[in-house]
Amino acid sequence: MPATVPAAAARPSYRYYDLILAAFVVVLLLSNLIGAGKVAIVRLPWLGEVSYSAGVLFFPISYFFGDVLTEVYGYAYDRRAVWAGFAALLFAAAMSAVVVALPAARDPYMTGYQDHLLAVFGNTPRIVLGSILAFWAGSLSNAVVLAKLKIWSAGRHLWFRAIASTAVGEAIDSTLFYMLAFYAIWPTAQILHVALVQYLVKTAWEIVATPLTYWIVGRLKRAERRDHYDRGTDFTPFRLKL
């Protein structure tokens, strides 16, 4: 008769983890493919015209989900979500490379369409490479800082932990991504300017979203009956095991 797994050793089942993971992957994928390549401008009082990446309006949502995952479920669950996002980005890079490389039909409409595809998705592999390295380092740094601050603070001051961890993670992410994705494509001064603006906007986004973070984290902890502390956690980024 096969041995049964003790109930205490069974992996817990959560109601909302899969939904948050899916939302995380969708935001990561679309913000990198749709918004990252466009530099938009806005006119601000006293500052004048400020340029920024259009993706910055949506990309910080992925860090928001990362904070929620780490705070409620723990670092290992956030790490698995990050790797799921990377897999989606790799598939998008492979698919875009294949679609762009396929010979287009010989008619005026499709010839123009091919040029547009090349303009939009021709740099996708480089964007994805930059995103993978930058988001891998930034997101997991964010999760490690948040997890360790939670232990240090005994679970208090979520607002401080979320903002501090995001400030660290976004500094790493913004620095790496724009240099890897757009160096020698954009002027270096523009890369540095956009990276700095992105970092400030992302960090400000986390501050503005603090009440929402408290609300969602509180509801999830009650619904899932979980409030994880990463004591004794293996913080290596090179594993998927929970």
Secondary structure, 3 states (H helix, E strand, C coil): CCCCCCHHHCCCCCCCHHHHHHHHHHHHHHHHHHHCCCEEEEEECCCEEEEEEHHHHCCHHHHHHHHHHHHHCCHHHHHHHHHHHHHHHHHHHHHHHHHHHCCCCCCHHHHHHHHHHHHHHCCHHHHHHHHHHHHHHHHHHHHHHHHHHHHHCCCCCHHHHHHHHHHHHHHHHHHHHHHHHHECCECHHHHHHHHHHHHHHHHHHHHHCHHHHHHHHHHHHHHHCCCCCCCCCCCCCCCCCC
